[in-house]
Amino acid sequence: MTWTVFKDITFDWGAWTFFEAMWISLFWSTRSRVLGRAVYWLPGIRRVRRRAHERRVDALLTELERQGVPESGRPNRGQLVQRWHRITVGRYASVPFLVGPVLVVVGPFLPLRPAPDGTTVTSLWMFAGLGAYGAVSIGLMAADELACLASDAAGLAATRAALFLEVLLLPSRGWAQGSALDTHGKAFRRLCHALRAQAKHSTRELSSTERERARRETERLIAVLAQHNENCLFAEGDERARVVQELAHLVSDALRHSSHPLEQRGSVVVVSAHLLVDAPLPGVTATAAADLPRNRLMRGAGWLGTALALFLGAVVLPGGGAATDVLVVAGLLSIAIVCPPLREVLGRAMAGSSGAALPGGEPRTAPGAEHPLPQDSASPPSAPPCPGCAGHSPMAAGARPG
């Protein structure tokens, strides 16, 4: 493949990706990215795999009734089928639109192999560009998922609660792959994440006091769910059956509140109040500490992605002169922000030349300003330096704050 063809493919990918990014950001900012809202009204879409969802909901409601969950604590069949099927159809319809940019780039590269004798470097750089394009497209898919979570957090909480109940009560369905414990843990973590997102995004129009109250109620529910889930994993026999029944009752009631249609949802209640009478209030510090590693990981991944893009730009422009050097330095600084040893080395190098400080590092001062000479309080103050000599004074250059 020649560079001209590669540039044409890059232009097509860039145009589609730009439109896709603008589309996702628009719906994310207006909180209107609801899965299935547009395509669900097309003829025939309502019947695509609807019977399968009806069978799954019927089996789930039958098992909840067998576990002793009262009718007032179970979700409405019609509302749950409608909500679950609508979200599933919307996700299926959005996949071709999101995967389109990747297919535009990957298609011409399928028959490619590294070319011999002088053109291997060019082919490898094309494959490197392909990897960068794929990473950007996957990032946009994740952004679309976050936009859906911010716009319809209750709907996604309903689907994940239903999936967790299937894993808990119907383990013999055989729809999951891999270890049963891994599937159970993954479903439980997704449910807790969806409940927190529901409390965060569904209360954005309320006051700070009401938002804090909804967050505390959600954290109490998650604490009770975590306690029952742990007991369920370590219990056996009749004790496990009792814990499973209590856990199913809690998740079913949360599912009932989340499965209401988006147009008819007029409250932020996540579970009935009588189920949280004896629930402890988890510490705020523990919750914040649990979210800290994830935030650090996302921030570090963002800076590393920025550094990779800068290095690729420096290689694409080998004859850029000063522009290439600027891109390389910016890439090193991006890595230094998340790498303390490199930040320390670059900080010492920059401090030796100009006394500057790196982002996230300690401020650097001149060697003579680290241990200033003590001054006698009884001695008269020295005369101020002349304006012309102030800029050449070692103390003025090294001991100046900042």
N, C-alpha and C positions, 0 to 999 in steps of 0.2 A: 504494500500500500504506500502510495506517495504522500508527501506532506500536504499536497493540495487537497486530496481526498480526505485526509485526516482533519484539515481545517474546515472543510465543508460539513463533516460530521459533527465537529465541535460547535459550529454555528447552529446547526439544527438542535443539538442537545441544549445549548445555552438558551435558545429562544423558548423551547418548551419548558425548560427548568425555570426560567425567569417568570413565565406566565404562571407556572405551578406555584412558585414561591409567593407571587403576588396574590394568587387566589387563596392560598392557605392563610397568609397574613391578614387578608381582608376579613375572612370568615372568623379567624381567631380573635381579631380585635373587636368585631361586632358580636361575638358570642353566638354565632348562628350556624356553626358547623355541626349540624345534627345529622347523624347517619340515617339514610333512607328517607329524608324529608322530601327530596325532589323526585327520586326515581321510584318511590313507592306508589306514586299515582299513575305510572305508566301502565298501559293495558297488559295484563298477564303477569305483572311482577308480584302481585299479591298472592299468586298461587305457586310461586317457585319455592319448593321445599317447605311449604306451610304445613302439610300433613306430618312431616317428620317432626317439626316443632310441636305440633299438637300432641303427638304420641309421647314425646319426651316430657311435656308438661303434665299430661295425664298420669304418666308413671310416677313423676315426682310428687304430685298431689296425693296420689294413692298411698305412696310410702309415708308421706307426712301424716296422713290420717292414721295409718297403722302405728306410727310412733306416738300417737296420742296428742298431736298438735290440734287444738280446737279450730273450728272453722273461722273464728274471729282472728286467729293468728296466721292463717294461710292466705296466700295471695289469690286475687281473683283470676280465674282461668283465662277469660277473654282478654283482660288487660295484659297478663303476662305473655300470652301467645303473641298478641299484637306488638308489644314492645320488643320482645326478643327477636321475632321474625323481622321486624322493620330494621333493627340495628344490623342483623346479619346480612340482609339484602343490601343495605347501604354500604357495608364493608366490602361485599363482593363486587359491587358496582364501582367502588373507588379504586380497586386494585389495578385495573388496566390503565387508568389515568395516572396513577402514581408510578407504575412500573414502566410506562411508556418511554421516558427519557433513557432509562437503562437499556431498553431494547434497541433504541435508536443507535446507541453507541456500541453495544455488544454484537449486534447482528453482523456488521461488516468485519468484525474481528474474529468471528468463529473459525474461518478457514486459515487464519494467519498462523505462522510459525516464525520463530526468530530466524532472520535471513542470514546466510553465511557471508564471509568475505567482505567486511567493510560496512555492511548495512545492519549488523546486529545491534549496534548502539541505538540507531534510529528506531528499530523495532521495539527494543526494550523501553525506550522512552514513550513510545506509543502505548505500550502496555501499562506503563506507570500512569500516563494520563487517563487511561481507561479505569484504573483503580481509583484515581482521585474522583472521576466523574461518578463512579458507583458509590463512593463514600458520601458524596453530596446528595445523591438521590436517596440513599438510605436515611440520611439525616432529615430530608424532607418528609419521608414516610413517618419517622418518629415525631416530627413537628405536627403532622396532620393528626396523629394519635393524641397528642397533647391538646390540640385544638378541639377535637371531639370530646376529650375529657373535661375541658373547661366549659364547653357549651352544653353538654348533656351528661353531667356527672352522675345524675340519678339513674339514667338509663343504663350506663355502663356498670354502675353498682348493682343494678338488678340482674344483669346478665352474669356477672361474676359471682353473685350470691347463688344464682341458680346452678351454675357450674360447680360451685363448692358443695352444694347440697347433693348434686349427682355423685361427686366423688365420695362424699361421706355416707350416703344412704344407698347408692346403687353402684357399688364397686365392681359388680359382675357384668357391667355393660360392655366392657372391653374396648371402649372408645379411646382410652388413654394409652400412650406408649411409654415404656420405661418402668422404673420402680414405682410401686404404689406409694411408698413414703415420700418420694420426690414429687410425685403428682399431687399428693395431699398438701405438702408444704408449699408448693408453688401456687396452688389454688387458694390456700389460706392467705398467703402474702398478697396476692392480687386483690382479694376481697378487702383486706385491711387498707391497701392503698386506694381502692375505689371509695371506701367509706370516708377516708380522710379528704379525698378530692371532692366528694359530695358535700361535706361540711364546709369546705373552703370556698367552692365556686357557687354553691346554691345560696350563700348568704352574702354575696358581694354587694347587694343593694341595701342591706340592713346596717344598723348602727354597730359601732365597735363592741358595745356591751352584748348585743344579741349574737354577734359573730363569735365572741369569746364563749358565750354560753353554749352555742351549738358545737363549738370545737370541744369543749369539756365533756359534753354529753357523748360525743363520738368517741373521745378517748376512753371514757368509762365503758362504753360498749366494746371497744376493741380490747380493753383490759380483761373484761369478763370472757370474751370470745377466746382470748389467748389462754386464759386459765383453764377453761373447759377443753380447749383443743389439746393442751398439754396433758390433762387428766385422761383424755380420750386415747392418746398415744401410749400412755403407760398403764392403763387399766385393762382388765380382762374379765370375761364372764359377765355376771349380772351388774357389776360396778361399771363396766364399759357400756353396757346397754343403757344404763341410767344416764351416764354422762352424754352419750350420743343423743339421747332423747332431749336433754336440756339444751345441748348445742344446736340441734335441729330446730327447736322452738325459737331460740334467739335469732338464728339466721333467717328462718321463715318469716318472723315478724319484721325484720329489717327488709326482707325482700318484698313484703306486702306494702310497706311504705314507699319503696323505691320504684315499684312497677306501675304506679299511676301514670297515665299519659302526661306528656310534657305540658300540653295545653291546659290540663286540669289539675296540675300539681300546685297547690296553694299553701303548702306548709313546708317547714324545714325539719320536721320530725323524722328521725332515723329509726327509732324503735320505741315501743310503748314504754311509758315511764315506770309502770309497775314491775317491769323486768330488770330495772336497774336500782331497785330499792337498796339492796345490800352491796352494790358495786363500789369498789374503792376508786378513789380519784388518783390516777397515776401522776407521778411527779413531772413537772414541766421540764426540768433539767434533763431527765432521762429521755424524754421525747426529743428534745432538741439535740442531745448528744447522739441519738440514733440516726437522725437525719444528716448529721455533720459529715460523716465519711462519704455519703452519696454525693453531697454537694461538692466536696473537695474533688471527688473523682470526676464529676462532670466539668468542673472548672479546669482541672488539669488536662482533660481530654480536649477541651476547647483550645487551650493554649498550645498544646502539641499539634493539633490540626492547623492552627495558624502558622506555627513554625514550619510545618511540612509544606504549606502553600507558599510561604516566602522562599524556602529553599528551591522548590520547583520553579518559581519565577526567576530566581537567580540563574538556574541552569538553562532555562529556555532563552534567556537573554545573555549569552556568553560574551557578547561584545558590547554590553551596556555600560562598561566603564564604572563610573561612580554609582550608577543605579544598581549594578550587581553587588557592589560592596555594601550599599545601604540595605539591600534585601538580606544579605548574609548576616549583617550585624543585628537587624531586626529579628531574624530567626533565632540567633543565639540568645537575644534578650527574652524572647518568648519561652525558650526552653529554660532559661535561668530563673524565670518566675516560679516554676514548679520544681526546680532542681536546686536545693540549697547549696551543695558543694560548688556547682558551676556559678551560682550567684555570688558566692564568697570570692571565688577566683576573679571573676570579672569585676566585682566591686573593688578588690584591691588594685587591679590594673587601672581602673578608671580613677580611683582615688590617688594613685601615684602620679597621674597625668593632670587631672583637672579638679580632683576633690569632689566629683559628683557622686551621687548615690543611685543605686539601681532600684527599680520598683520592687517593693517588698523587702529590701535590705535595710541595714542600719546606716544612718548618715555618717559620712566619712569626714574627718577633719585632718588638717595637716599635722605632721609629727610634732611640731613644736607646740601645738595647742592642746595635746593630750594631757599634759601636766603643767598647767600655768604656774608661774612663780607666785608665791604668796606676797601679798602687799600689806605693809604696815598701816594700820588704821590711823596712827598718829602722824605719819608722814604727810606732808602737803601733797595735794593732787598734782600730777604732772600736767604740764601745759598741753593743750590739744595740738595735734600735728597740723601742719599746714595743709591746705586743700590739695596742693600739687603733689605732696608726698604720701597722702593717705592711700592712694591706689597701689604704691610700691612697698608698703609696710608688710613684713611677713605676718604680723599678728592680724592685720586687717584682711589679708588674703586667706589665712587659715582658720582664725578663731571667730570669724563672722558667723552668727547663727544661720543655720539652713545651708 
